[in-house]
Amino acid sequence: MKVVPLWVLHAVAVLMRPFHRPLARLAALAVWQDTADMRLAPARTLAQDPVRLTSLREIAEWTSAQGTLQVDPARA
């Protein structure tokens, strides 16, 4: 795996814009992906769109009741 330094991506995004716009946009996207805050904020999301979260146990029990998954109660 090779790693391209962030400053190189930024330079490509700026310098290639007049010559190869798709490459410049890809480099700009790579810069954004490397620097954007992508942390999950469930409290804020749930405040905007309140839903009841389903636990993994509930999903396993429902799937088991459907007969598509066998759950060992001792391990659940």
Steps between C-alpha positions, in 0.01 A plus 500: 500500500630843407421819685485835324581792730216742559698794364549315170126438467430864575756612241354266237151628576611859440760463225315249281172693497573683169636189326309197628192598697386143591841418649498828692155423638608150606801645680277758671264221608795306643606808697146539634477132597830523684417819690121496557355427842313175437422409859155361562286723722197283578352744756479780245374266228234352727389848607440589135336168407385312811482125452517209738832325466489120476752300699691213348326266746157611372607442141635154583182407687278621216710319240494184711121521531481519119690171482788641298755503781550265789603679823647314795329664805800416719724714278254783433 
